[in-house]
Amino acid sequence: MSWITRFMPGVGPAIGAFLNPWVLLALLAALVGAYLFGLREGHQQLEQYQAAVAAVGKAKEAVTRATIARQQDITKGVRNEAKERIRSLNRNHADQLERLRTDTSRSVLPTVPDAAAGDPNPGQVCFKRDELNRRVGAALVKLLEGAAGVLQRGDRRAIDFLSCATWVLEQKAAGDALRQPPP
């Protein structure tokens, strides 16, 4: 201490004033007050930050719930549509199977009378050419129309499949876009 007062003789009484217990107590009280003030301000900032984070979290949760509900509605609609389509296809299949069973029970050819009792060739049957041609031609036309109908339904099924595949890819792209963070 003496070397400080030697070079700066006016500092000695000032340092002595700082060694006064009342001054030291006042400085200590000021330090404790500043610490408590900083602690209170920090706590208030923390509470504000937590409230802001909670508000953002609730908003994101609401958006997520809305997205989930929308996707569930889409899924329910697709499932109901698929169930209805399967029911329709089952009904159509049953109708086609019944029609096939009734159509195969009928003969394309004219009715064949029973062979006469004294007929030398009971296994041989003769038809009039024009009636045979008309019946066979009508059967072939019906067969070709049925085949064309099957082909047209196949084309429609292919178009429906492509439409569904395109829709699924669009939904996947939309879902991927939802998962991307906003810019």
ABEGO torsion letter per residue (X at the ends): XAAAAAABAAAAAAAAAAABAAAAAAAAAAAAAAAAAAAAAAAAAAAAAAAAAAAAAAAAAAAAAAAAAAAAAAAAAAAAAAAAAAAAAAAAAAAAAAAAAAAAABBABBBBBBBBAABABAABBBBBAAAAAAAAAAAAAAAAAAAAAAAAAAAAAAAAAAAAAAAAAAAAAAAAAAABBBX
